[in-house]
Amino acid sequence: MRKLGWFFYIFIFVYVCFASLNIEAVLRVVVNGQVKGDFIVSITPDKDILVTEDFLRSIGLKKPFRAKKKTGLISLNSIKDLNFSVNEKKALLEITVDPRLLTPTNVAIKRKREIHELEYLKDNAFYLNYYLRYYADDHLNNETFNGNFEAALRLEELLFYSDLSYAKSESVNSLHRLSSSITIDKPDKLHRVVIGDFSATSGELGSNLLLGGVKIERNFSLNPYLLRYPNLGIEGVLETPSTVEVYLNGALYQRLELPPGPFRIENLPAMPGSGKITLIIRDALGKETVIERPFYIPSRMLGQGVTEYSLAFGFRREDIGKENFHYGRAALLGYMRRGLTDYLTMGLRAEVDDEIANAGVEATTSLFSKAEMRFSTALSQKEGEAGYAGSLGINIPTQKRISLGFTLRKFSKEYTDLLETNNSSLNWAVRVSFSVGPQGSISSVFSWNKNHDNSKTKALSIHYHRPFLKVGNIFLTFQRQWLTSKTEDIFTFGILLPLGKSRYASLQHTSRVGQQNSTLSLSKNPPRGPGVGYRLQVNRNQHDSSGEWRGYGRVEYHHEFGHLIGEYQKTENLGSISLGARGALVVAGGEVHPSAPIYDGFALVDTGLKGAKVRLGGQFMGETSESGKLVVPGLVSYYDNPISISANDLPMEFTLKESTKHVAPYYRSGGIVKFEIGRLNAVEGKIFWIEKEKKVPVEFAGLDINVEGKKIESVTGEKGFFYIEGLKSGRYPAHIFKDGKECRFTLFVPESKEPFINVGDIVCK
């Protein structure tokens, strides 16, 4: 009996010990439907799961975990808003947790420039634009000849630029320099330095001057894909793994696969103004959820930490177009603006010369992300007299298709800037615009101005615009001006109707007291590449009881090498003609090429093949010349300019390695863009090898040829004949084998314009 008691106590002790032991197991963990991987966990006898903090971090839970610990481990049962179940057969641990407890996912949307690898163009090159025009009456009298010339030379980091104007008539024969400058751009730092002639400004309440000197600025156009405006984003919470479609103003921008939990999508590339972000979320169960967020980005706002500035010193350029080197008083102008937060941008500005000093501050703020307010103030001094000025602007786009705006500007009589054109004492304006859906939109502006001499003017304009026949547009405008001595009303009515293929018909009628004017036009816009455009116009101008008819015609022909323009204008008593030619000469790669006018950047496309069709942004720009080259103008500096050649446009025997090049020229610059086009030849010949010191044809043998790392398999025929298609000129490793015997040799394909090449007898030794 005593032994039985001891046995009972020992049994109870062993049972308690083993019952208190945890079991370690490897389980596949799924959190809110997303597989996280295989983990080692501890399972308690009461079916609780004990894990480490590293485990919770690995499956995406964020701190603080707020859970109880057992033997140094965390109990899943103790975590609030977390449920789990264990499937022993599948070794599966399924966890369902409040998604707000999961680690947030931050997604920074890649901008277009980050997606495409851009090739920057700044080759040492030169181009000369010309625009030659001839004018005369319809009897070829009163002849006039005008010419404008623009030259740009890129040498490494330096851009030399100058433009000239020439005029010749019976009384005039003149050649004038307009502006000349050297520009140095540093796109990675957004720095631009200009030495020579340039325009300079000091910002709001300041001046705009043409100077000759030096300007240093931070220019955002050097990286147009930079996120310079306040960060635009949207956030939400996902219960399960989901597909998220991001729409920007109704257009699909990106599709994302996101894990469960909070998320924030940032860096959406919206431009200033109002708009709407829409997210369409489809979860793992197929349920669809829509999140919408309206936004407004003020045009003058900068993102937090973003700075822009400009500092210019030089001498005023005067009598431009009349005098070549006439410079006046020295002046210094500058401004700096910085985004202190995503909701507040502050700025300083100043301008000074030997007589006038002017300085001020400005601020732009976003009111509740729904409105913009701008404030500027300035002080000036001239000859001991101090003046002041201030401005206030408010822009309020509402969510009911209504936009409100208000501006107020006040100037003291003593206030002056470097232009010394301060006549106004007080002016303000109110703007209201709203959309009425399919019925169109209405906008109205009322302005009031008082000058220092106490004269006052008021103006009201009301503009109505709506679609017409689903494809066209119709508009009505009413304007009233309250002048010092009279009131004047102007009514304007117009219709624009697209006719297809870039053709348009338009009718416009303007009416005011004592005058009626009507114009009927038919036009076709010329293409960017080769093609024809025209404009035909009939006008009737009625003054009280007398009227006059006027006709106008213009034809513009675009060619790869330039544009030709012809105009004819006829009134009841007089006619005139105008003939013009404009184009460019480009020096790049040691060669001279004619081209259409170059307004910013260009690319010299080199294909090595005559007649290759070149497109810019999908628009046909021309065909390559005998040398296989074509100058493509119309590129925009620092932007992604896709230049493409379609393989479908090439003869069948040619191959194209890369069909599209993404290039970004420097300002007023360009370079060579090379497309690798190879000729595919059909190659035939005979293969022999040596047997018993005799040349024997290798018949019905296997033949392998290595072409750029890929193996082409073939066989030989009678007398060792072989035939292979699709080989470019070059040398290719080859391998021939039969009945356990093999031989290696090099197949040489010579350059040839013929589609079939016979390489003759090949002896493999």
Secondary structure, 3 states (H helix, E strand, C coil): CHHHHHHHHHHHHHHHHHHCCCEEEEEEEEECCEEEEEEEEEECCCCCEEECHHHHHHCCECCCCCCCEECCEEEHHHCCCEEEEEECCCCEEEEEECHHHECCEEEECCCHHHHCCCEEECCCEEEEEEEEEEEEECCCCCCEEEEEEEEEEEECCEEEEEEEEEEECCCCEEEEEEEEEEEEEECCCCEEEEEEEEEEECCCCCCEEEEEEEEEEECHHHCCCCCCCCCCCEEEEECCCEEEEEEECCEEEEEEEECCEEEEEECCCCCCEEEEEEEEEECCCCCEEEEEEEEEECCCCCCCCCEEEEEEEEEEECCCCCCCCCEEEEEEEEEEEEEEECCEEEEEEEEEECCEEEEEEEEEEEECCCEEEEEEEEEEEECCEEEEEEEEEEEEECCCCEEEEEEEEEECCCCCCCCCCCCEEEEEEEEEEEECHHHCEEEEEEEEEEECCCCEEEEEEEEEEEEECCCEEEEEEEEEEECCCCEEEEEEEEEEEEEECCEEEEEEEEEECCEEEEEEEEEECCCCCCEEEEEEEEEEEEECCEEEEEEEEEEEEEECCEEEEEEEEEECCCEEEEEEEEEEEEEECCEEEEECCCCCEEEEEECCCCCCEEEECCEEEEECCCCCEEEEEEECCCCCEEEECCHHHCCCCEEECCCEEEEEECCCCEEEEECCEEECEEEEEEEEEEECCEEEECCCCEEEEEECCEEEEEECCHHHEEEEEEECCEEEEEEEEECCEEEEEEEEECCCCCCEEEEEEEEEC
